[in-house]
Amino acid sequence: MATPEAPKIIFSMLGVSKKIERKEILRDISLSFYYGAKIGVLGLNGSGKSSLMRILAGLDTEIEGRVHFEPGYSVGFLPQEPQLTPGATVRACVEEGVKHLTDLTAAYDASWDEIAAAADDVARDAISEKQAKLQEQIDHLGAWDVAPMVEQAMDALRCPPGEQLVDNLSGGERRRVALARLRLQKPAILLLDEPTNHLDADSVNWLEQHLSRYEGTVIAVTHDRYFLAKGQARINAYEAMLKQDVAEQEKKFEIIIPPGPRLGTLVVQGQDVGKGYGDKLLFEKLDFSLPPGGIVGVIGPNGAAKTTLFKLITGMEKPDAGAFKVGETVKPAYVEQSRDSLEGDKTIWEMISDGQEIMTLGARCVNSRAYCAQFGFTGADQQKKVGVLSGGERNRVLLARVLKSGANLLLLDEPTNDLDVNSIRALEEALENFAGCAVIISHDRWFLDRVATHIMAFEGDSHVHVFAGNYAGYLEDFKKRKGKDADQPHRIKYRKLTR
């Protein structure tokens, strides 16, 4: 009986260390992987995950130790801030991903002119043989018509309109375009640094299915635990590789949300609510009631008016139809997705405490430095300037600053963005112990599974579906309602607004 062939190791790293300005980022790391492996990389914010990915991508060679790539394997890398061709349209950038295919068809088309210009039968036969090989490659790759491939990738990842210039895109939109381009390139080794950031649940679901079928190697840095579980990735004990004291790190994260006033029977109630923008009907006939103690997870594509919902609840905007009722005892606190309210020249401690050693936390007074420590900022870290912090650290500062007010209704817009797993767990536990209510816009499905009592889903076609239960329950209900269309990628559409 023949012995099955062992998987081929295509990359190895031996005793690799990395320092940045004398600070040790990576220490004595050894690893290897084979073709087809699916690997998830975990670690706290600032623990060197992105540095590791740059080494794997061959972009950083200033290291100690040895790195070896087997020749013949292409590498594609999605960094957290991808580069796009300045002045290009969205479609042109995505089409860069099929250049290897369009080059083949261009060479095939040119071969006809070469045959016509051949000097003799020998030259003509040689060109015809080359043409036959090109045709075989094109047939095998399905490269005769790449337009449907480009459109499917753009639709699945909900890229901006194809004619839009990339210079005007937000950070999240740029990542979508770069991911669509990389998906079409089909490299042998796919390196993804936080691939699910800024993606809605439908896009992540499509990406999960695509990567599960991907023939090559996939290595992903992610805090999306649903993504890791669905992808059946081998989870690397990254903290152990770095010889970090994980238990000590976890002690830092114990978020406590101070309670606000006691809620009455009426918290938030929407009655036949409708809202439009320009000529679009964002949603209509929305009815829901938030019970005391309820946590509503709000899901849907980017641009689906989820943030508009928060502005309606807080009175920052008015509905075009129907009404929101907010109880008299409700004291809201709104944590926006934007961190523009943070002042970069202030320290962490100053930003959270307003420079007060003793601060008011709800109805009680506490030591401000101890409060900062609950959000993972201890010792000298409290004197860091906000302007030099990572995205996850800035998010924790914003949460600490807003949550201290002692609210009984929390409005959280993507609170888990850029947070590492330990910080997200601490936030989950804080919400579970919170006596008030919360409405949370989030694409973190694992997070919603754990904390949500209700799901409010912006499903497109100006429709909002309210479901009693967590995300897993909603997903099962959605598949029953939509059938085979549930897993199909689609761009969100609105009905025309008629006045």
Secondary structure, 3 states (H helix, E strand, C coil): CCCCCCCCEEEEEEEEEEEECCEEEEEEEEEEEECCCEEEECCCCCCCHHHHHHHHCCCCCCCEEEEEECCCCCEEEECCCCCCCCCCEHHHHHHHHHHHHHHHHHHHHHHHHHHHCCCCHHHHHHHHHHHHHHHHHHHHHCCCCCHHHHHHHHHHCCCCCCCCEHHHCCHHHHHHHHHHHHHHHCCCEEEEECCCCCCCHHHHHHHHHHHHCCCCEEEEECCCHHHHHHCCCEEECHHHHCCCCHHHHHHCECCCCCCCCCCCCCCEEEEEEEEEECCEEEEEEEEEEECCCCEEEEECCCCCCHHHHHHHHCCCCCCCEEEEEECCCCCEEEECCCCCCCCCCCEHHHHHHCCCCEEEECCEEEEHHHHHHHECCCHHHHHCEHHHCCHHHHHHHHHHHHHCCCCCEEEEECCCCCCCHHHHHHHHHHHHCCCCEEEEECCCHHHHHHHCCEEEEEEECCEEEEEECCHHHHHHHHHHHHHHHHHCCCCCCCEECCC
